Amino acid sequence: MLVEPSPSPVSWQEGGPGAGLTEVHAGADGTVEVEANLLFLGHYARDHADLVISDGHHAVRVRDYFAEGARPTLRSADGASLPEATVAGLVAAGTPLQVAETAGGEARPESRPVGRVETADGGATALRNGVTVTLRAGDLVFKGDVLTTDDGGHLAVTFIDGTAFNLDGESRMVVDGMTFHEGGAGNSALFSLVQGAITFVAGQTAKTGDMKVSTPTATMGIRGTAVHVEIASDRGTVKFSVMTEPDGHTGRYDVYSNDDPGHVLFTVSDPGVATTVTPNGQGPLSVVSTAKSATDLAREDSLVKGVFGTVASGQQRPIVPLAPEAPTLVPNAPTSSPAGGSSSPPSLILPDKGIAPPAAPATP
């Protein structure tokens, strides 16, 4: 695991507007327009009451974003937006703890590990407390991490409830939160998909609690299934799909409006159909369902095998929550559970005596 400080977008203010800094205020409608690539790919940080979004070429300072009252909505010209919770996660991950404590924000509690990297190829990182961590197989994943893959990269992660995510190249996801107690009530999970191609199989939280996965156009309410999502970073267009699992089972999930969380836009249940949601400026979303081609189905068959391979890898070395909010790992623990699909519970066992669980990485 390699770590390096992430560039601080706050430094853009030192160069002034000539250095590529644009200052904006929310409009009368409570929205701020941000260039799409910056919105989906930029580095987020708080500077007192302002939000600064930057990349290697330019930055946008949203004045008084964190002032009292409702937060402005960040939108691209085409109408794609990031939910407020996603923005908060990107800010928290990109801000060092000492900055959060002195720049007008509240001190954040130490994050807890909620998952583990099964495979990482071609460049994959986690942004955590202002530090970029180069991920390797076996590294822990923490609540609040922003996971990113490079062009050509691939990242496979399992979580404490048995959920598995595979991220293809140029993908970005926020691990907003996960609370899971085997056999308990009140389990919940929230992930924010910002961009890229991402496949996942829902674990026990989706079946016994509340699992939500947000995107720039809509939010999925998951009840246990294999899902593939593609998010275009140039416009925020999102393609939703459900896939047939190895045992022949096909699940379903509802897709909710980001503006009205109680409103179901549509339900995804047909493995032969993909539904594309496209922002339309200030107008209503465009929702179009199309039949998958033979090429699409063959590609998804490969994706299903890949993500259930991640599930199997997680079952071979279960992540064990020994106490609430304090998961640990069992190195090389045997399991009798086969790679049975999303309908199979995760293999959770107590560690053998004498096997000390690995320590979590120190918070930078």
C-alpha positions in Angstrom: 0.0 0.0 0.0 1.5 3.3 -1.1 0.4 6.7 0.1 1.0 10.2 -1.1 -0.6 13.5 -0.2 -3.3 14.6 -2.6 -3.0 18.1 -4.1 -4.9 20.7 -2.1 -7.4 22.6 -4.2 -7.3 25.4 -1.7 -3.9 26.4 -3.1 -5.6 27.6 -6.2 -6.6 30.8 -4.3 -3.0 31.8 -4.0 -2.6 32.0 -7.8 -5.7 34.2 -8.2 -8.1 34.1 -11.2 -5.1 34.2 -13.6 -4.2 30.7 -12.4 -7.5 29.3 -13.7 -9.7 29.9 -10.7 -13.4 30.8 -11.4 -15.6 32.1 -8.6 -19.3 31.4 -8.8 -22.4 31.9 -6.6 -25.6 29.9 -6.6 -28.3 31.2 -8.8 -31.8 32.2 -7.8 -32.9 28.6 -8.4 -30.4 27.3 -5.9 -28.1 25.7 -8.5 -24.5 26.1 -9.6 -23.4 25.1 -13.1 -20.1 23.2 -13.2 -18.3 21.9 -16.2 -19.1 18.2 -16.5 -15.6 16.8 -16.4 -14.7 18.9 -13.4 -18.0 17.9 -11.7 -17.4 14.2 -12.1 -13.6 14.0 -12.0 -12.5 17.0 -9.9 -11.0 17.1 -6.4 -13.3 18.5 -3.8 -12.4 20.4 -0.7 -13.8 22.9 1.8 -12.2 26.3 2.4 -14.1 27.9 5.2 -17.6 28.5 3.8 -16.6 27.9 0.2 -16.4 24.7 -1.8 -13.5 24.4 -4.2 -13.5 21.8 -7.1 -10.3 21.5 -9.0 -8.2 19.4 -11.4 -4.7 19.9 -12.9 -5.9 22.8 -15.1 -8.6 24.9 -13.5 -10.8 25.3 -10.4 -14.2 26.5 -9.4 -14.8 28.2 -6.0 -18.5 28.0 -5.0 -18.9 30.9 -2.7 -20.8 30.2 0.6 -21.6 26.7 -0.4 -21.3 25.7 3.3 -23.1 28.7 4.7 -26.2 28.2 6.8 -29.3 27.0 4.9 -29.8 24.6 2.0 -26.8 23.6 0.0 -26.8 24.6 -3.7 -27.2 21.8 -6.2 -24.2 21.3 -8.5 -25.2 20.6 -12.1 -23.6 20.2 -15.4 -24.9 22.2 -18.4 -26.9 19.1 -19.4 -28.5 18.8 -16.1 -26.6 16.0 -14.4 -26.0 16.6 -10.8 -24.3 15.0 -7.8 -26.4 14.4 -4.7 -25.5 16.5 -1.6 -24.4 13.3 0.2 -22.0 12.5 -2.6 -20.5 16.0 -2.5 -20.1 15.7 1.2 -18.3 12.4 0.8 -15.9 13.8 -1.8 -15.1 16.8 0.4 -14.5 14.7 3.5 -12.2 12.2 1.7 -10.2 15.0 0.1 -9.7 17.1 3.2 -6.9 16.2 5.8 -8.2 15.9 9.3 -6.3 18.9 10.6 -7.8 21.0 7.8 -11.3 19.8 8.6 -10.8 20.8 12.2 -9.6 24.3 11.5 -11.3 25.4 8.3 -14.8 25.7 9.7 -15.7 22.0 9.6 -16.3 19.6 12.4 -13.6 17.1 13.4 -14.4 13.7 11.8 -14.3 10.5 13.9 -11.7 8.0 13.0 -13.0 5.9 10.1 -13.6 2.2 10.4 -12.8 -0.5 7.9 -15.8 -1.9 6.2 -14.3 -3.9 3.3 -11.2 -5.3 1.7 -9.6 -5.2 -1.8 -9.7 -8.6 -3.5 -7.8 -7.6 -6.6 -6.4 -4.3 -8.0 -4.8 -4.1 -11.4 -3.8 -1.3 -13.7 -3.9 1.5 -11.2 -6.5 1.9 -8.3 -6.5 4.3 -5.4 -8.5 5.3 -2.3 -8.7 8.9 -1.3 -8.8 9.1 2.5 -8.4 12.1 4.8 -6.6 14.0 2.1 -4.2 11.2 1.3 -4.2 9.1 -1.9 -3.6 5.4 -1.2 -2.5 3.1 -4.0 -4.5 0.0 -3.4 -3.2 -3.6 -3.4 -4.9 -6.9 -2.9 -5.6 -7.4 0.9 -5.8 -3.7 1.7 -8.7 -2.6 3.9 -11.4 -0.2 2.6 -12.8 2.3 5.0 -16.0 4.1 5.5 -15.7 7.5 3.6 -13.1 6.2 1.1 -13.3 7.5 -2.5 -12.3 4.6 -4.7 -10.9 5.4 -8.2 -9.5 3.4 -11.1 -7.2 4.6 -13.8 -7.8 4.1 -17.5 -7.3 0.4 -18.0 -7.5 -0.3 -14.3 -9.7 -2.7 -12.4 -10.7 -2.9 -8.7 -12.6 -5.7 -6.9 -13.8 -5.0 -3.3 -15.8 -7.1 -0.8 -17.7 -5.7 2.2 -18.5 -6.9 5.6 -22.1 -8.0 4.6 -21.0 -10.0 1.6 -21.6 -7.2 -1.0 -19.1 -7.2 -3.8 -18.2 -4.4 -6.2 -16.1 -4.6 -9.4 -14.9 -1.2 -10.9 -13.7 -1.1 -14.4 -11.2 1.6 -15.7 -11.9 5.3 -15.1 -14.5 4.6 -12.4 -15.1 6.5 -9.2 -17.2 5.5 -6.2 -17.7 6.9 -2.7 -18.2 4.4 0.2 -20.6 6.7 2.1 -21.4 4.3 4.8 -22.1 0.8 6.0 -23.6 -0.5 9.2 -24.0 -4.2 9.4 -24.6 -6.6 12.3 -25.2 -10.2 11.5 -28.8 -11.0 12.4 -29.4 -7.5 13.7 -31.8 -4.8 12.7 -31.0 -1.4 11.3 -28.5 -2.5 8.8 -27.8 0.0 6.1 -25.4 0.9 3.3 -24.9 3.8 1.0 -22.6 4.0 -2.0 -22.3 6.8 -4.5 -21.3 6.0 -8.1 -19.8 9.1 -9.6 -18.6 7.8 -13.0 -17.4 4.7 -14.9 -18.6 1.1 -15.4 -19.4 -0.6 -12.1 -20.8 -4.1 -11.5 -22.0 -5.3 -8.0 -23.8 -8.1 -6.2 -25.8 -7.0 -3.2 -25.1 -8.7 0.2 -27.1 -9.2 3.3 -27.8 -5.5 4.0 -29.9 -5.4 0.9 -32.0 -8.3 2.2 -32.3 -7.4 5.9 -31.9 -3.6 5.9 -31.6 -0.6 3.6 -29.1 -0.5 0.7 -29.0 2.5 -1.6 -26.7 3.3 -4.5 -26.8 6.8 -5.9 -25.8 8.0 -9.4 -25.8 11.5 -11.0 -29.3 11.0 -12.4 -31.1 8.7 -10.0 -30.7 6.4 -6.9 -31.2 2.6 -6.8 -33.0 0.9 -3.9 -31.4 -2.5 -3.8 -33.0 -5.7 -2.5 -30.4 -8.3 -3.6 -29.4 -8.8 -7.2 -26.5 -8.5 -9.7 -26.4 -5.0 -11.1 -24.4 -3.3 -13.9 -24.2 0.5 -14.1 -22.4 2.7 -16.7 -22.0 6.4 -16.1 -20.7 8.7 -18.8 -18.4 11.4 -17.3 -19.1 13.8 -20.2 -22.8 14.2 -19.6 -23.8 12.1 -16.6 -25.9 9.8 -18.6 -26.5 6.5 -16.7 -27.4 3.1 -18.0 -29.0 0.7 -15.5 -29.1 -3.0 -16.0 -29.9 -6.2 -14.1 -28.1 -9.4 -15.0 -28.9 -13.1 -14.8 -26.9 -14.7 -12.0 -25.0 -18.0 -12.3 -27.9 -20.0 -10.7 -30.3 -18.6 -13.2 -31.9 -16.1 -10.8 -32.6 -12.6 -11.8 -33.4 -9.9 -9.2 -35.0 -6.5 -9.5 -34.5 -3.0 -8.0 -36.4 0.3 -8.0 -34.8 3.5 -9.3 -35.8 6.7 -7.4 -35.6 10.3 -8.3 -32.7 12.2 -6.8 -35.0 15.3 -6.5 -37.9 13.4 -4.9 -36.4 10.3 -3.0 -39.9 8.8 -2.5 -40.8 8.8 -6.2 -40.0 5.6 -8.1 -39.0 6.5 -11.7 -39.0 2.9 -12.9 -38.2 -0.7 -11.9 -35.3 -2.8 -13.4 -36.2 -6.5 -13.6 -35.7 -7.7 -17.2 -32.1 -9.0 -17.9 -32.7 -8.5 -21.6 -33.3 -4.8 -21.4 -31.1 -1.8 -20.4 -32.6 1.5 -19.2 -30.7 4.7 -20.0 -31.4 7.9 -18.0 -30.2 11.1 -19.6 -30.2 14.6 -18.0 -32.0 17.2 -20.1 -30.9 20.6 -18.8 -33.6 22.0 -16.5 -36.2 19.7 -18.1 -37.4 16.2 -17.1 -35.0 13.3 -17.3 -35.1 11.2 -20.5 -35.7 7.6 -19.7 -35.3 5.1 -22.5 -35.3 1.3 -22.4 -33.8 -0.8 -25.2 -33.2 -4.5 -25.8 -29.7 -5.7 -25.2 -27.8 -7.0 -28.2 -26.1 -10.4 -28.4 -22.8 -8.6 -27.8 -24.2 -6.8 -24.7 -25.4 -10.1 -23.3 -22.1 -11.8 -23.9 -20.3 -9.0 -22.3 -22.6 -9.1 -19.2 -22.0 -12.8 -19.0 -18.3 -12.1 -18.5 -19.1 -9.3 -16.0 -21.3 -11.7 -14.0 -18.6 -14.3 -13.8 -16.1 -11.6 -12.7 -18.2 -10.2 -9.9 -19.2 -13.6 -8.6 -15.5 -14.4 -8.7 -15.1 -11.5 -6.3 -17.8 -12.9 -4.1 -16.0 -16.3 -4.0 -12.8 -14.6 -3.1 -14.4 -12.8 -0.2 -16.0 -16.0 1.1 -12.6 -17.7 1.1 -11.3 -15.1 3.5 -14.4 -13.7 5.3 -14.4 -10.3 6.8 -15.6 -10.8 10.4 -17.2 -8.0 12.4 -16.2 -9.1 16.0 -18.0 -6.1 17.5 -20.3 -3.4 16.2 -18.5 -1.1 13.8 -15.2 -2.9 14.4 -14.7 -5.4 11.6 -11.5 -7.4 11.2 -10.2 -10.1 8.8 -9.4 -13.7 9.1 -6.3 -14.4 7.1 -6.6 -17.5 4.8 -9.7 -18.7 6.7 -11.2 -21.8 5.2 -14.9 -21.8 4.2 -17.3 -24.5 3.2 -19.6 -22.0 1.4 -19.3 -22.2 -2.4 -19.6 -19.2 -4.7 -23.4 -19.4 -4.5 -24.4 -16.0 -5.7 -26.1 -13.0 -4.1 -28.7 -15.3 -2.4 -26.0 -16.9 -0.3 -25.2 -15.3 3.1 -21.6 -14.2 3.7 -19.4 -16.7 5.6 -18.8 -15.0 8.9 -16.7 -16.9 11.4 -14.7 -16.1 14.5 -10.9 -16.0 14.1 -8.8 -18.9 15.4 -7.1 -18.3 18.7 -3.6 -17.2 18.3 -4.2 -15.6 14.9 -4.0 -11.9 15.5 -6.0 -9.9 13.0 -4.0 -7.3 11.0 -4.1 -3.8 12.3 -6.0 -1.2 10.4 -3.8 1.3 8.6 -3.0 4.3 10.7 -5.1 7.4 9.9 -2.8 9.9 8.3 
